[in-house]
Amino acid sequence: MSEFRLLGPVTVCDTAGGVIAPSGPKQRALLATLVLHAGQLLSVDRLVEELWGSAPPANASNALQAHVARLRRLLPAPGHEWISTLPTGYLLAPGRASTDVARFSRLSGQGRAALPHDPGQAAQLLQRALSLWRGPALQDSRHGPLCTTEADRLEEQRLTALEALYEASLQCGRSTGITAGLERLSADHPLRERFYDLLMLALYRGGRQAEALGVYERARRHLITTLGIEPGPALRARLEAILNHCPTLTPPPHQTPPPSLHQHPSPTGRSHPSGPGRPPGPARSRGDRTDPMAPPAPACTADPPPLTPLTSPAASATSAGMTGPGASAGVPAGSPGGAGLVAPAAGAGAGCSDLTGSAGPTGSVGLTGSVGLTDLGGSAGFADPAGVAGSADLAGELARLRARIEELARDQQDLLRRIQREQAVH
């Protein structure tokens, strides 16, 4: 059965597994428009606007007719009339052909539905859905309003599926292996608060509380600078829960990683060979940005490569010096830099079980532990400066990491001073 593929360069998979690609951008845009409105009559005027916009050629109808004729010769399955000419326009009859857009919508919908009760199965379904993406939707075919609107809609669905995939991974107990991907997604889509929220949770579970607080401050600065607004209730509630070491932040009990959990793909600017088992190309997203995890799986049926094994959140807690709710933040209570911070009292976490409620900080807060060099990407060898004295590159890296630690400490203290002021007001 043939399949029209729109999640990347516009192509057609024929019944023999070959890939048919229209030769020019206008033919690709015409095929994409007809497939998106399969079974519907598209008038000549709408198709002319889609291909040429406000500057059509003098003989636009004849030019359109020529493009349709070329597409008819290109499409597979002899004996089936794909494109019909009607008095006022053209209509594509899909017959038994499918589309990768329909498969993506079905799999991603099933994955989101499974998320509350079976996050492992949800992750597998969502990764299968995301593996269908070979590049930006309708790549090189967004000439007119019809394709542009549909490409934007599909990109939003892709980001929603990514959010659900990372949430499923966290529900399965994965935290330390996904922070790099969430960092890139929050940088590529800085106005989507959900990526910040998931990144804060992953960092906290990995024993990196100071960095989780720094993510909130980065999100807040960007939202204020760009939109003039504070973070929403969900992100503020996550901050409060982290400060109070809310029990709901710990992974659900008895959750195990799903079998053969795969990395999700990111859109790529290049097409892939057809058929299962072919090697994928480099990952690229819209705007030539890279998304977080592995390159996309090829073609219509292949699964993406496996994720790295899940790691227990407790296993990496020592790398950041996390010692529990009563630990010191390295700033004496009552000192100017520490703004009089004390460890949380017995009930300081009250009200944190509902992460969607009011975001105002309640109770006293306690910051646990400081960030070590290994937590910021350095090696354990950085604990001995004499061991790297002979290497200018390693010495420079050590200096960079120390500067980063000092920056995080300043951001942390600024954030806690502001929270104390808010508590004093309330």
NORSUL-V887478 format. One record per residue. N is the residue number from 1. PSI is psi in degrees with one decimal (NA if undefined). OMEGA is omega as a letter, one per 30 degrees, with the letter a starting at -180 (NA if undefined). D_LAST is the distance of its C-alpha to the last C-alpha in Angstrom with 1 decimal. Layout:
n=N psi=PSI omega=OMEGA d_last=D_LAST
n=N psi=PSI omega=OMEGA d_last=D_LAST
This chain:
n=1 psi=134.7 omega=a d_last=64.8
n=2 psi=155.9 omega=l d_last=63.7
n=3 psi=129.8 omega=l d_last=60.0
n=4 psi=129.8 omega=a d_last=58.5
n=5 psi=117.8 omega=a d_last=55.9
n=6 psi=-8.7 omega=a d_last=53.3
n=7 psi=68.1 omega=a d_last=50.5
n=8 psi=-153.0 omega=l d_last=51.8
n=9 psi=141.1 omega=a d_last=55.2
n=10 psi=115.8 omega=a d_last=56.9
n=11 psi=175.9 omega=l d_last=59.7
n=12 psi=128.8 omega=l d_last=61.7
n=13 psi=119.2 omega=l d_last=62.5
n=14 psi=177.5 omega=a d_last=66.0
n=15 psi=-21.2 omega=l d_last=67.4
n=16 psi=0.3 omega=a d_last=69.0
n=17 psi=0.5 omega=l d_last=65.7
n=18 psi=161.7 omega=a d_last=66.5
n=19 psi=126.3 omega=l d_last=64.1
n=20 psi=123.6 omega=a d_last=65.1
n=21 psi=122.2 omega=l d_last=63.3
n=22 psi=145.9 omega=a d_last=64.1
n=23 psi=-29.4 omega=a d_last=65.5
n=24 psi=161.7 omega=a d_last=63.6
n=25 psi=-34.6 omega=a d_last=60.1
n=26 psi=-38.4 omega=l d_last=61.3
n=27 psi=-37.6 omega=l d_last=63.0
n=28 psi=-42.3 omega=l d_last=59.8
n=29 psi=-39.3 omega=l d_last=57.7
n=30 psi=-45.4 omega=l d_last=60.3
n=31 psi=-44.3 omega=l d_last=60.4
n=32 psi=-43.9 omega=a d_last=56.6
n=33 psi=-43.7 omega=l d_last=56.4
n=34 psi=-39.5 omega=l d_last=59.2
n=35 psi=-42.0 omega=l d_last=57.7
n=36 psi=-27.6 omega=a d_last=54.2
n=37 psi=40.4 omega=a d_last=56.0
n=38 psi=136.1 omega=a d_last=58.7
n=39 psi=0.9 omega=l d_last=60.6
n=40 psi=144.1 omega=l d_last=59.6
n=41 psi=126.1 omega=l d_last=61.8
n=42 psi=122.6 omega=a d_last=60.6
n=43 psi=158.8 omega=l d_last=62.4
n=44 psi=-40.4 omega=a d_last=64.2
n=45 psi=-41.8 omega=a d_last=61.9
n=46 psi=-39.8 omega=l d_last=58.7
n=47 psi=-37.8 omega=l d_last=60.3
n=48 psi=-43.1 omega=l d_last=61.6
n=49 psi=-38.4 omega=a d_last=58.2
n=50 psi=-36.8 omega=a d_last=56.6
n=51 psi=-36.9 omega=a d_last=59.2
n=52 psi=-4.9 omega=l d_last=59.8
n=53 psi=-135.4 omega=a d_last=57.0
n=54 psi=3.6 omega=a d_last=58.0
n=55 psi=64.2 omega=l d_last=61.1
n=56 psi=157.5 omega=l d_last=63.4
n=57 psi=165.1 omega=a d_last=67.0
n=58 psi=-36.1 omega=l d_last=69.8
n=59 psi=53.6 omega=a d_last=71.0
n=60 psi=-39.9 omega=a d_last=67.6
n=61 psi=-42.3 omega=l d_last=69.1
n=62 psi=-38.7 omega=l d_last=71.8
n=63 psi=-41.8 omega=l d_last=69.5
n=64 psi=-43.2 omega=l d_last=67.2
n=65 psi=-38.0 omega=l d_last=70.2
n=66 psi=-41.1 omega=l d_last=71.3
n=67 psi=-40.8 omega=l d_last=67.9
n=68 psi=-41.4 omega=l d_last=68.1
n=69 psi=-40.0 omega=l d_last=71.6
n=70 psi=-40.0 omega=l d_last=70.6
n=71 psi=-39.8 omega=l d_last=67.8
n=72 psi=-40.8 omega=a d_last=70.3
n=73 psi=-25.2 omega=a d_last=72.5
n=74 psi=-35.4 omega=a d_last=69.6
n=75 psi=148.9 omega=a d_last=68.1
n=76 psi=-167.9 omega=l d_last=69.5
n=77 psi=77.3 omega=l d_last=71.2
n=78 psi=143.0 omega=a d_last=74.5
n=79 psi=-15.5 omega=l d_last=75.4
n=80 psi=124.7 omega=l d_last=71.8
n=81 psi=102.6 omega=a d_last=71.2
n=82 psi=-47.4 omega=a d_last=67.6
n=83 psi=123.7 omega=l d_last=67.4
n=84 psi=139.2 omega=l d_last=69.2
n=85 psi=122.5 omega=l d_last=70.2
n=86 psi=167.5 omega=a d_last=69.8
n=87 psi=-32.9 omega=a d_last=70.9
n=88 psi=2.2 omega=a d_last=67.5
n=89 psi=-151.5 omega=a d_last=65.9
n=90 psi=153.2 omega=a d_last=65.5
n=91 psi=132.4 omega=l d_last=64.1
n=92 psi=124.5 omega=l d_last=63.4
n=93 psi=108.2 omega=a d_last=64.4
n=94 psi=-21.2 omega=a d_last=62.6
n=95 psi=-128.6 omega=l d_last=64.9
n=96 psi=4.5 omega=a d_last=63.8
n=97 psi=149.0 omega=l d_last=62.0
n=98 psi=179.7 omega=l d_last=58.3
n=99 psi=149.8 omega=l d_last=55.5
n=100 psi=-23.6 omega=l d_last=53.0
n=101 psi=-43.4 omega=l d_last=50.3
n=102 psi=-40.6 omega=l d_last=51.1
n=103 psi=-41.1 omega=l d_last=51.1
n=104 psi=-45.8 omega=a d_last=47.7
n=105 psi=-41.2 omega=a d_last=46.1
n=106 psi=-48.7 omega=a d_last=47.7
n=107 psi=-42.0 omega=a d_last=46.7
n=108 psi=-37.0 omega=l d_last=43.1
n=109 psi=-41.9 omega=l d_last=42.6
n=110 psi=-38.7 omega=l d_last=44.0
n=111 psi=-45.4 omega=l d_last=41.8
n=112 psi=-35.2 omega=l d_last=38.6
n=113 psi=-32.5 omega=a d_last=39.8
n=114 psi=-13.4 omega=a d_last=40.6
n=115 psi=-44.5 omega=a d_last=37.3
n=116 psi=-32.4 omega=a d_last=35.5
n=117 psi=-18.2 omega=a d_last=38.4
n=118 psi=79.2 omega=a d_last=40.5
n=119 psi=-29.9 omega=l d_last=38.7
n=120 psi=-47.2 omega=l d_last=41.9
n=121 psi=-38.1 omega=l d_last=44.0
n=122 psi=-42.9 omega=a d_last=41.4
n=123 psi=-42.1 omega=l d_last=41.5
n=124 psi=-44.1 omega=a d_last=45.3
n=125 psi=-42.3 omega=a d_last=45.4
n=126 psi=-37.2 omega=l d_last=42.9
n=127 psi=-37.9 omega=l d_last=44.8
n=128 psi=-40.4 omega=l d_last=48.0
n=129 psi=-46.1 omega=a d_last=46.6
n=130 psi=-23.0 omega=l d_last=45.3
n=131 psi=-14.0 omega=l d_last=48.6
n=132 psi=-16.1 omega=a d_last=50.3
n=133 psi=124.7 omega=l d_last=48.8
n=134 psi=1.9 omega=a d_last=51.3
n=135 psi=-177.0 omega=l d_last=49.5
n=136 psi=140.6 omega=a d_last=47.6
n=137 psi=136.3 omega=l d_last=48.4
n=138 psi=43.6 omega=a d_last=51.5
n=139 psi=133.0 omega=l d_last=52.0
n=140 psi=18.0 omega=a d_last=54.3
n=141 psi=9.2 omega=a d_last=54.6
n=142 psi=72.0 omega=a d_last=51.7
n=143 psi=-33.4 omega=a d_last=53.9
n=144 psi=-178.7 omega=a d_last=53.0
n=145 psi=-32.8 omega=a d_last=50.2
n=146 psi=-50.7 omega=a d_last=51.2
n=147 psi=-36.7 omega=l d_last=50.9
n=148 psi=-45.8 omega=l d_last=48.0
n=149 psi=-43.3 omega=a d_last=45.9
n=150 psi=-38.2 omega=l d_last=47.0
n=151 psi=-41.2 omega=l d_last=46.3
n=152 psi=-40.1 omega=l d_last=42.7
n=153 psi=-43.1 omega=a d_last=42.2
n=154 psi=-37.7 omega=l d_last=43.7
n=155 psi=-39.5 omega=l d_last=41.6
n=156 psi=-40.7 omega=l d_last=38.4
n=157 psi=-36.3 omega=l d_last=39.9
n=158 psi=-44.6 omega=l d_last=40.7
n=159 psi=-38.1 omega=l d_last=37.1
n=160 psi=-39.8 omega=l d_last=35.9
n=161 psi=-38.5 omega=l d_last=38.5
n=162 psi=-43.1 omega=l d_last=37.4
n=163 psi=-45.4 omega=a d_last=33.8
n=164 psi=-37.2 omega=l d_last=35.2
n=165 psi=-45.1 omega=l d_last=37.6
n=166 psi=-36.6 omega=l d_last=35.0
n=167 psi=-41.6 omega=l d_last=32.8
n=168 psi=-41.3 omega=l d_last=36.0
n=169 psi=-41.8 omega=l d_last=36.8
n=170 psi=-38.2 omega=l d_last=33.4
n=171 psi=-25.2 omega=l d_last=33.9
n=172 psi=2.7 omega=l d_last=37.3
n=173 psi=3.9 omega=l d_last=35.8
n=174 psi=131.3 omega=l d_last=36.5
n=175 psi=-47.9 omega=a d_last=34.1
n=176 psi=-22.3 omega=a d_last=35.8
n=177 psi=0.6 omega=a d_last=38.5
n=178 psi=-1.2 omega=a d_last=36.5
n=179 psi=-36.4 omega=a d_last=34.1
n=180 psi=-41.6 omega=l d_last=36.6
n=181 psi=-42.3 omega=l d_last=37.2
n=182 psi=-33.4 omega=l d_last=33.5
n=183 psi=-46.4 omega=a d_last=33.1
n=184 psi=-38.9 omega=l d_last=36.0
n=185 psi=-40.8 omega=l d_last=34.8
n=186 psi=-29.8 omega=l d_last=31.4
n=187 psi=-38.4 omega=l d_last=33.3
n=188 psi=-28.0 omega=a d_last=35.8
n=189 psi=69.2 omega=a d_last=33.3
n=190 psi=-9.9 omega=l d_last=30.1
n=191 psi=0.4 omega=l d_last=28.6
n=192 psi=103.0 omega=a d_last=28.8
n=193 psi=-24.2 omega=a d_last=25.5
n=194 psi=-35.9 omega=l d_last=27.2
n=195 psi=-40.1 omega=l d_last=29.2
n=196 psi=-44.5 omega=a d_last=26.3
n=197 psi=-49.8 omega=a d_last=24.7
n=198 psi=-37.1 omega=l d_last=28.0
n=199 psi=-42.1 omega=l d_last=28.5
n=200 psi=-43.0 omega=l d_last=25.2
n=201 psi=-43.0 omega=l d_last=26.3
n=202 psi=-43.0 omega=l d_last=29.8
n=203 psi=-43.1 omega=a d_last=28.8
n=204 psi=-45.2 omega=a d_last=26.5
n=205 psi=-23.7 omega=l d_last=29.3
n=206 psi=9.8 omega=l d_last=31.7
n=207 psi=23.1 omega=a d_last=29.9
n=208 psi=61.8 omega=a d_last=28.6
n=209 psi=-41.5 omega=a d_last=24.9
n=210 psi=-40.5 omega=l d_last=24.6
n=211 psi=-34.1 omega=l d_last=26.5
n=212 psi=-41.2 omega=l d_last=24.4
n=213 psi=-36.5 omega=l d_last=21.3
n=214 psi=-33.1 omega=l d_last=23.6
n=215 psi=-42.6 omega=l d_last=24.6
n=216 psi=-43.9 omega=a d_last=21.1
n=217 psi=-39.0 omega=l d_last=20.9
n=218 psi=-43.7 omega=l d_last=24.4
n=219 psi=-42.9 omega=a d_last=23.6
n=220 psi=-44.3 omega=a d_last=20.6
n=221 psi=-41.8 omega=a d_last=22.8
n=222 psi=-42.5 omega=a d_last=25.6
n=223 psi=-40.4 omega=l d_last=23.8
n=224 psi=-42.9 omega=a d_last=22.3
n=225 psi=-41.0 omega=a d_last=25.7
n=226 psi=-45.7 omega=a d_last=27.8
n=227 psi=-12.2 omega=a d_last=26.0
n=228 psi=26.6 omega=a d_last=23.1
n=229 psi=157.6 omega=l d_last=20.5
n=230 psi=162.3 omega=l d_last=17.8
n=231 psi=154.5 omega=a d_last=18.8
n=232 psi=175.4 omega=a d_last=18.9
n=233 psi=-38.7 omega=a d_last=17.0
n=234 psi=-43.0 omega=a d_last=19.7
n=235 psi=-38.0 omega=l d_last=19.5
n=236 psi=-37.1 omega=l d_last=15.7
n=237 psi=-36.6 omega=l d_last=16.2
n=238 psi=-40.9 omega=l d_last=19.0
n=239 psi=-47.5 omega=a d_last=17.1
n=240 psi=-42.0 omega=a d_last=14.6
n=241 psi=-39.7 omega=l d_last=17.7
n=242 psi=-42.6 omega=a d_last=19.5
n=243 psi=-32.9 omega=a d_last=17.0
n=244 psi=7.3 omega=l d_last=17.0
n=245 psi=50.7 omega=a d_last=20.8
n=246 psi=134.5 omega=a d_last=20.6
n=247 psi=-25.2 omega=a d_last=24.1
n=248 psi=-10.6 omega=l d_last=24.5
n=249 psi=-17.3 omega=l d_last=25.0
n=250 psi=152.2 omega=a d_last=28.3
n=251 psi=149.1 omega=l d_last=31.5
n=252 psi=144.5 omega=a d_last=32.7
n=253 psi=150.9 omega=l d_last=35.4
n=254 psi=22.2 omega=l d_last=39.1
n=255 psi=132.1 omega=l d_last=38.6
n=256 psi=154.7 omega=l d_last=41.5
n=257 psi=143.5 omega=l d_last=42.3
n=258 psi=146.6 omega=l d_last=44.4
n=259 psi=138.8 omega=l d_last=48.0
n=260 psi=43.3 omega=l d_last=49.1
n=261 psi=125.5 omega=a d_last=45.7
n=262 psi=154.4 omega=l d_last=46.5
n=263 psi=142.2 omega=l d_last=44.9
n=264 psi=152.9 omega=l d_last=44.0
n=265 psi=168.4 omega=l d_last=45.9
n=266 psi=151.7 omega=a d_last=44.8
n=267 psi=146.9 omega=l d_last=46.8
n=268 psi=150.7 omega=a d_last=49.7
n=269 psi=-3.0 omega=a d_last=51.7
n=270 psi=148.6 omega=l d_last=55.0
n=271 psi=160.8 omega=a d_last=56.8
n=272 psi=155.4 omega=l d_last=57.9
n=273 psi=153.9 omega=a d_last=61.3
n=274 psi=165.5 omega=l d_last=61.7
n=275 psi=152.1 omega=a d_last=62.1
n=276 psi=153.5 omega=l d_last=60.2
n=277 psi=3.1 omega=l d_last=60.1
n=278 psi=150.6 omega=a d_last=60.2
n=279 psi=137.3 omega=l d_last=58.1
n=280 psi=163.8 omega=l d_last=55.0
n=281 psi=-176.6 omega=a d_last=54.4
n=282 psi=147.6 omega=a d_last=51.6
n=283 psi=129.7 omega=l d_last=48.1
n=284 psi=146.4 omega=l d_last=47.1
n=285 psi=178.6 omega=a d_last=44.5
n=286 psi=140.5 omega=a d_last=44.4
n=287 psi=17.2 omega=l d_last=44.3
n=288 psi=29.6 omega=l d_last=46.1
n=289 psi=154.0 omega=l d_last=42.9
n=290 psi=140.7 omega=l d_last=43.1
n=291 psi=173.0 omega=a d_last=41.1
n=292 psi=-43.4 omega=a d_last=40.2
n=293 psi=-129.4 omega=a d_last=42.7
n=294 psi=168.4 omega=l d_last=46.5
n=295 psi=160.6 omega=a d_last=48.9
n=296 psi=149.9 omega=l d_last=49.7
n=297 psi=151.0 omega=a d_last=52.3
n=298 psi=161.1 omega=l d_last=55.4
n=299 psi=-153.9 omega=a d_last=57.0
n=300 psi=-23.8 omega=a d_last=56.4
n=301 psi=-12.1 omega=a d_last=56.6
n=302 psi=146.4 omega=l d_last=55.8
n=303 psi=151.7 omega=l d_last=52.7
n=304 psi=164.7 omega=a d_last=50.4
n=305 psi=159.3 omega=a d_last=50.6
n=306 psi=150.6 omega=l d_last=48.7
n=307 psi=162.7 omega=l d_last=45.4
n=308 psi=155.4 omega=a d_last=45.2
n=309 psi=149.5 omega=l d_last=44.7
n=310 psi=146.8 omega=a d_last=41.2
n=311 psi=139.7 omega=l d_last=39.8
n=312 psi=135.7 omega=l d_last=37.6
n=313 psi=-32.3 omega=a d_last=34.1
n=314 psi=-22.3 omega=a d_last=34.6
n=315 psi=-29.9 omega=a d_last=37.7
n=316 psi=7.8 omega=a d_last=36.0
n=317 psi=-34.4 omega=a d_last=33.0
n=318 psi=-21.8 omega=a d_last=34.9
n=319 psi=-22.5 omega=l d_last=35.5
n=320 psi=2.7 omega=l d_last=32.0
n=321 psi=25.8 omega=a d_last=31.7
n=322 psi=130.8 omega=a d_last=29.2
n=323 psi=4.5 omega=l d_last=29.2
n=324 psi=174.1 omega=a d_last=26.7
n=325 psi=-28.1 omega=a d_last=23.1
n=326 psi=8.8 omega=a d_last=23.8
n=327 psi=157.6 omega=a d_last=25.4
n=328 psi=150.5 omega=l d_last=24.7
n=329 psi=5.9 omega=a d_last=23.7
n=330 psi=6.5 omega=l d_last=26.3
n=331 psi=118.6 omega=a d_last=23.9
n=332 psi=143.6 omega=l d_last=23.8
n=333 psi=133.6 omega=l d_last=20.5
n=334 psi=-7.5 omega=l d_last=19.7
n=335 psi=156.9 omega=a d_last=22.0
n=336 psi=-41.4 omega=a d_last=21.2
n=337 psi=-30.8 omega=a d_last=21.8
n=338 psi=-5.6 omega=l d_last=19.7
n=339 psi=33.1 omega=l d_last=16.6
n=340 psi=31.5 omega=a d_last=16.7
n=341 psi=143.3 omega=l d_last=16.5
n=342 psi=164.2 omega=l d_last=17.8
n=343 psi=152.1 omega=a d_last=19.2
n=344 psi=141.6 omega=l d_last=17.3
n=345 psi=173.9 omega=a d_last=17.8
n=346 psi=95.4 omega=a d_last=19.9
n=347 psi=7.6 omega=a d_last=17.7
n=348 psi=-22.9 omega=l d_last=15.3
n=349 psi=3.4 omega=a d_last=16.9
n=350 psi=138.0 omega=l d_last=16.1
n=351 psi=-0.5 omega=l d_last=15.4
n=352 psi=-4.5 omega=a d_last=17.1
n=353 psi=-24.5 omega=l d_last=20.4
n=354 psi=102.0 omega=a d_last=19.9
n=355 psi=3.4 omega=l d_last=19.7
n=356 psi=5.4 omega=a d_last=19.8
n=357 psi=-154.6 omega=a d_last=16.7
n=358 psi=143.5 omega=a d_last=13.1
n=359 psi=1.5 omega=a d_last=12.4
n=360 psi=133.5 omega=a d_last=8.7
n=361 psi=135.3 omega=l d_last=9.1
n=362 psi=145.3 omega=l d_last=8.8
n=363 psi=172.6 omega=l d_last=10.5
n=364 psi=156.0 omega=a d_last=12.3
n=365 psi=150.6 omega=l d_last=14.6
n=366 psi=128.5 omega=l d_last=18.3
n=367 psi=132.5 omega=a d_last=20.6
n=368 psi=115.4 omega=l d_last=24.1
n=369 psi=162.5 omega=l d_last=27.2
n=370 psi=164.6 omega=a d_last=28.5
n=371 psi=127.5 omega=l d_last=30.6
n=372 psi=166.2 omega=a d_last=34.3
n=373 psi=-38.5 omega=a d_last=37.0
n=374 psi=-26.1 omega=a d_last=38.3
n=375 psi=-19.4 omega=a d_last=35.1
n=376 psi=14.7 omega=l d_last=35.4
n=377 psi=-3.1 omega=l d_last=38.9
n=378 psi=170.4 omega=l d_last=41.0
n=379 psi=165.1 omega=l d_last=43.6
n=380 psi=-24.9 omega=a d_last=43.7
n=381 psi=-16.9 omega=l d_last=46.4
n=382 psi=-11.8 omega=l d_last=43.8
n=383 psi=-17.0 omega=a d_last=43.0
n=384 psi=91.1 omega=a d_last=46.4
n=385 psi=-30.1 omega=a d_last=46.6
n=386 psi=-25.6 omega=a d_last=50.3
n=387 psi=-15.0 omega=a d_last=51.1
n=388 psi=11.0 omega=a d_last=50.3
n=389 psi=-27.9 omega=a d_last=51.6
n=390 psi=-1.5 omega=a d_last=54.7
n=391 psi=114.5 omega=a d_last=52.9
n=392 psi=-36.0 omega=a d_last=51.4
n=393 psi=-46.4 omega=a d_last=49.7
n=394 psi=-36.0 omega=l d_last=48.0
n=395 psi=-39.6 omega=l d_last=47.0
n=396 psi=-38.8 omega=l d_last=45.5
n=397 psi=-39.8 omega=l d_last=43.6
n=398 psi=-43.0 omega=l d_last=42.3
n=399 psi=-38.7 omega=l d_last=41.1
n=400 psi=-41.4 omega=a d_last=39.4
n=401 psi=-39.2 omega=l d_last=37.5
n=402 psi=-41.8 omega=l d_last=36.5
n=403 psi=-37.4 omega=l d_last=35.1
n=404 psi=-39.4 omega=l d_last=33.2
n=405 psi=-43.4 omega=l d_last=31.6
n=406 psi=-38.9 omega=l d_last=30.6
n=407 psi=-43.6 omega=l d_last=29.1
n=408 psi=-40.4 omega=l d_last=27.1
n=409 psi=-41.1 omega=l d_last=25.9
n=410 psi=-45.3 omega=l d_last=24.7
n=411 psi=-39.5 omega=a d_last=22.9
n=412 psi=-45.5 omega=a d_last=21.3
n=413 psi=-38.8 omega=l d_last=20.1
n=414 psi=-43.1 omega=a d_last=18.8
n=415 psi=-44.1 omega=a d_last=16.8
n=416 psi=-34.1 omega=l d_last=15.3
n=417 psi=-40.2 omega=l d_last=14.5
n=418 psi=-38.7 omega=l d_last=12.6
n=419 psi=-39.4 omega=l d_last=10.6
n=420 psi=-38.0 omega=l d_last=9.9
n=421 psi=-40.8 omega=l d_last=8.8
n=422 psi=-38.0 omega=l d_last=6.3
n=423 psi=-37.5 omega=l d_last=5.1
n=424 psi=-35.5 omega=l d_last=5.5
n=425 psi=-41.9 omega=a d_last=3.8
n=426 psi=NA omega=NA d_last=0.0
